Amino acid sequence: MATWRAEVFVNSRVGRINTEVEAASFSGAKEQIYAKHGDVQQIVNLREVRGGSSGGSSSASIGDIGGSVGTIAFLILLFAIIEYWKYFVIGGAVLLILIIIYYLVKDRV
């Protein structure tokens, strides 16, 4: 289950309090608040502060996924450079030779 936090206005005698409940969903968190504090007048800023770990669907954010994809892409690139460095050197040398030939021939044409 996830942990949910909210500001609750109970009544004019008690006032506004911060509360934390355990629930699997947003509506479940609201029910938990009503069960814990009775008939409250207002629930403000109900938000999930810690996700649950009971299996089911994953709740990874876009930033987490983007960071993971970037890390994996970097590791694959690093592996390719380390494993195939000889081909990169040969390709660079061929490219350098072609550039030199181009600059030597371009004035003659």
C-alpha positions as CSV (number, residue, x, y, z in Angstrom):
1,M,0.0,0.0,0.0
2,A,1.0,3.6,-0.6
3,T,1.3,6.4,2.0
4,W,-0.9,9.4,1.4
5,R,-0.6,12.8,3.0
6,A,-3.2,15.6,3.2
7,E,-4.3,18.7,5.0
8,V,-7.6,18.2,6.6
9,F,-10.0,20.9,8.0
10,V,-11.9,18.9,10.6
11,N,-14.1,21.7,12.1
12,S,-13.8,25.2,13.5
13,R,-13.0,23.8,16.9
14,V,-10.1,21.5,15.8
15,G,-9.0,23.5,12.8
16,R,-6.7,22.4,10.0
17,I,-4.4,19.4,10.6
18,N,-1.9,17.4,8.6
19,T,-2.6,13.7,8.4
20,E,-1.1,10.6,6.8
21,V,-2.9,7.4,5.9
22,E,-2.1,4.1,4.2
23,A,-4.2,3.2,1.2
24,A,-4.0,1.6,-2.3
25,S,-5.8,4.4,-4.2
26,F,-6.9,8.0,-4.0
27,S,-10.4,7.1,-3.1
28,G,-9.2,4.6,-0.5
29,A,-7.1,7.4,1.0
30,K,-10.1,9.6,1.3
31,E,-12.1,6.8,3.0
32,Q,-9.2,6.3,5.4
33,I,-9.2,10.0,6.3
34,Y,-12.9,9.9,7.0
35,A,-12.5,6.7,9.1
36,K,-9.6,8.3,11.1
37,H,-10.9,11.8,11.6
38,G,-14.7,11.4,11.3
39,D,-16.9,13.8,9.3
40,V,-14.3,16.3,8.1
41,Q,-15.3,19.5,6.3
42,Q,-12.5,19.7,3.8
43,I,-9.6,17.6,2.5
44,V,-6.9,19.7,0.8
45,N,-3.8,18.6,-1.2
46,L,-4.3,14.8,-0.9
47,R,-1.1,13.3,-2.5
48,E,0.8,10.1,-2.5
49,V,4.1,10.5,-0.7
50,R,5.5,6.9,-0.8
51,G,4.4,4.2,-3.2
52,G,3.6,0.7,-2.1
53,S,5.7,-2.4,-2.9
54,S,3.0,-5.0,-2.9
55,G,3.5,-6.0,-6.5
56,G,1.1,-5.2,-9.3
57,S,1.7,-2.3,-11.6
58,S,4.8,-0.2,-11.5
59,S,4.5,3.5,-11.0
60,A,7.9,4.7,-12.4
61,S,7.9,8.3,-13.5
62,I,9.0,9.6,-16.9
63,G,12.2,10.9,-15.4
64,D,13.1,7.5,-14.0
65,I,12.5,5.8,-17.3
66,G,14.4,8.5,-19.2
67,G,17.4,8.2,-16.9
68,S,17.4,4.4,-17.2
69,V,17.2,4.6,-21.0
70,G,20.0,7.1,-21.1
71,T,22.2,5.0,-18.9
72,I,21.6,1.9,-20.9
73,A,22.3,3.7,-24.2
74,F,25.6,5.1,-22.7
75,L,26.7,1.7,-21.6
76,I,25.9,0.2,-25.0
77,L,27.9,3.0,-26.7
78,L,30.8,2.5,-24.2
79,F,30.8,-1.3,-24.9
80,A,30.8,-0.7,-28.6
81,I,33.7,1.7,-28.4
82,I,35.7,-0.7,-26.2
83,E,34.9,-3.8,-28.2
84,Y,35.3,-2.3,-31.7
85,W,37.9,0.4,-31.2
86,K,40.1,-1.0,-34.0
87,Y,37.3,-0.4,-36.5
88,F,36.8,3.2,-35.3
89,V,40.5,3.8,-35.7
90,I,40.6,2.3,-39.2
91,G,37.4,4.2,-40.2
92,G,38.9,7.5,-38.9
93,A,42.1,6.9,-40.8
94,V,40.2,6.2,-44.0
95,L,38.1,9.3,-43.5
96,L,41.2,11.4,-42.9
97,I,42.9,10.1,-46.1
98,L,39.7,10.9,-48.0
99,I,39.6,14.4,-46.7
100,I,43.3,14.9,-47.5
101,I,42.7,13.6,-51.1
102,Y,39.7,15.9,-51.4
103,Y,41.6,19.0,-50.5
104,L,44.5,18.1,-52.8
105,V,42.2,17.4,-55.8
106,K,39.6,20.2,-55.4
107,D,41.8,22.9,-56.7
108,R,42.7,20.9,-59.8
109,V,39.2,20.3,-61.0
